[in-house]
């Protein structure tokens, strides 16, 4: 399977961000990718109001993403915001493409490092996997990467690849933590991990958005034994990687952590 990691930097305007998705998905298709992964908050960057742009999964922004995927014959994963309870939104990944239409609502909310995502975001409740051309893929969003159980749950549901879409917050040690966590989740679950983050706005001369987690870059694709296959810097970039999910069977025979796990 050929995958594309689209490390973009989104802004306040959903229509402009949609054009970024169109541009990068077109480039991914030209490079013969089957799947292109965009970051969390692809619809609108954090640091802006979310409630005024949140829309249902059958709304115009989501349908425009579907049209891009349909026109290009490629599967797209992208972060958006859908209506939640109590005036909040849900931090949602839309997955759409040939024979696929599903979504995932972020389960673990980022109430950490002085930021309270739960003030504006309503948590999801259920893991989600989907199948693409015979390969099962699990979904996760940003802060989810700190919780191994989600990744192992996806693996037990058949996932050979776990996708993490993020808009990682900057700060002391945060880049090292991101790199460590992405690799650890691959080894925990014996899956490939495709981690796509927002690029760092400072890398293209944009000002910081206060305490909002607007991205640090450093997207990566990691093997099920924790080896980096692709690593990006801070600037916007489209990276391609070929993954053979068939190696998962051999890895799990050598490192049967899922089979050996015990409830404590």
BELZIDA-V399439 format. One record per backbone hydrogen bond with DSSP energy under -1.0 kcal/mol. CO is the residue of the C=O (numbers start at 1). NH is the residue of the N-H. E is the energy in kcal/mol with one decimal. If there is no record, write none. Layout:
co=CO nh=NH e=E
co=CO nh=NH e=E
This chain:
co=1 nh=243 e=-3.3
co=2 nh=34 e=-2.7
co=2 nh=35 e=-1.2
co=3 nh=241 e=-2.3
co=4 nh=37 e=-2.9
co=5 nh=239 e=-2.3
co=6 nh=8 e=-1.4
co=7 nh=237 e=-1.8
co=8 nh=199 e=-2.1
co=11 nh=45 e=-2.4
co=13 nh=17 e=-2.3
co=14 nh=18 e=-2.1
co=15 nh=19 e=-1.4
co=16 nh=20 e=-1.5
co=17 nh=21 e=-2.0
co=18 nh=22 e=-2.4
co=19 nh=23 e=-2.7
co=20 nh=24 e=-2.7
co=21 nh=25 e=-2.5
co=22 nh=26 e=-2.2
co=23 nh=27 e=-2.0
co=24 nh=28 e=-2.4
co=25 nh=29 e=-2.5
co=26 nh=30 e=-2.1
co=27 nh=31 e=-1.2
co=28 nh=33 e=-2.3
co=29 nh=32 e=-2.1
co=34 nh=75 e=-2.3
co=35 nh=4 e=-2.4
co=36 nh=77 e=-2.0
co=37 nh=6 e=-3.0
co=39 nh=79 e=-1.9
co=50 nh=53 e=-1.1
co=50 nh=54 e=-1.3
co=56 nh=59 e=-2.1
co=59 nh=63 e=-2.3
co=60 nh=64 e=-1.8
co=61 nh=65 e=-1.9
co=62 nh=66 e=-2.2
co=63 nh=67 e=-2.2
co=64 nh=68 e=-2.0
co=65 nh=69 e=-2.4
co=66 nh=70 e=-2.8
co=67 nh=71 e=-2.9
co=68 nh=72 e=-2.1
co=69 nh=73 e=-1.2
co=69 nh=74 e=-1.9
co=75 nh=36 e=-2.6
co=76 nh=96 e=-2.3
co=77 nh=38 e=-2.9
co=78 nh=94 e=-2.7
co=79 nh=43 e=-1.6
co=80 nh=92 e=-2.1
co=81 nh=55 e=-2.0
co=82 nh=90 e=-3.5
co=85 nh=88 e=-1.5
co=88 nh=84 e=-2.5
co=89 nh=122 e=-3.7
co=90 nh=82 e=-2.0
co=90 nh=92 e=-1.1
co=91 nh=106 e=-3.0
co=92 nh=80 e=-3.5
co=93 nh=104 e=-1.9
co=94 nh=78 e=-2.0
co=95 nh=102 e=-2.4
co=96 nh=76 e=-3.2
co=97 nh=100 e=-2.4
co=100 nh=97 e=-2.1
co=102 nh=95 e=-2.7
co=104 nh=93 e=-3.0
co=106 nh=124 e=-3.0
co=109 nh=111 e=-1.9
co=110 nh=117 e=-1.8
co=112 nh=115 e=-2.1
co=115 nh=112 e=-1.2
co=116 nh=119 e=-1.4
co=117 nh=120 e=-1.5
co=117 nh=121 e=-1.9
co=120 nh=89 e=-2.5
co=128 nh=139 e=-1.6
co=130 nh=137 e=-3.2
co=132 nh=135 e=-1.9
co=135 nh=132 e=-3.0
co=136 nh=160 e=-2.8
co=136 nh=161 e=-1.5
co=137 nh=130 e=-2.2
co=138 nh=163 e=-3.0
co=140 nh=165 e=-2.1
co=141 nh=144 e=-2.7
co=142 nh=145 e=-2.8
co=143 nh=146 e=-2.0
co=144 nh=147 e=-2.3
co=147 nh=150 e=-1.3
co=148 nh=152 e=-2.3
co=149 nh=153 e=-2.3
co=150 nh=154 e=-2.2
co=151 nh=155 e=-2.0
co=152 nh=156 e=-2.6
co=153 nh=157 e=-1.3
co=154 nh=159 e=-2.6
co=155 nh=158 e=-1.8
co=160 nh=192 e=-2.4
co=161 nh=138 e=-3.0
co=162 nh=194 e=-2.7
co=163 nh=140 e=-1.6
co=164 nh=196 e=-2.8
co=165 nh=142 e=-2.0
co=166 nh=198 e=-1.2
co=168 nh=215 e=-1.2
co=171 nh=174 e=-1.9
co=173 nh=177 e=-2.2
co=174 nh=178 e=-2.4
co=175 nh=179 e=-2.4
co=176 nh=180 e=-2.5
co=177 nh=181 e=-3.1
co=178 nh=182 e=-2.4
co=179 nh=183 e=-1.7
co=180 nh=184 e=-2.6
co=181 nh=185 e=-2.6
co=182 nh=186 e=-1.3
co=183 nh=187 e=-1.8
co=184 nh=188 e=-3.1
co=185 nh=189 e=-1.8
co=186 nh=190 e=-1.0
co=186 nh=191 e=-1.3
co=192 nh=162 e=-3.2
co=193 nh=222 e=-2.6
co=194 nh=164 e=-3.0
co=195 nh=220 e=-2.3
co=196 nh=166 e=-2.7
co=198 nh=217 e=-2.6
co=200 nh=203 e=-1.9
co=201 nh=204 e=-1.6
co=201 nh=206 e=-2.5
co=202 nh=205 e=-1.5
co=209 nh=212 e=-1.8
co=212 nh=214 e=-1.5
co=219 nh=232 e=-2.4
co=220 nh=195 e=-3.2
co=221 nh=229 e=-3.6
co=221 nh=230 e=-1.7
co=222 nh=193 e=-2.0
co=223 nh=226 e=-2.3
co=227 nh=223 e=-3.0
co=230 nh=221 e=-2.1
co=233 nh=218 e=-3.5
co=234 nh=200 e=-2.4
co=237 nh=7 e=-2.4
co=239 nh=5 e=-3.0
co=241 nh=3 e=-3.1
co=244 nh=247 e=-1.9
co=245 nh=248 e=-1.7
co=247 nh=251 e=-2.4
co=248 nh=252 e=-2.8
co=249 nh=253 e=-1.2
co=250 nh=254 e=-1.7
co=251 nh=255 e=-3.1
co=255 nh=257 e=-1.9
co=256 nh=260 e=-2.4
co=257 nh=261 e=-1.1
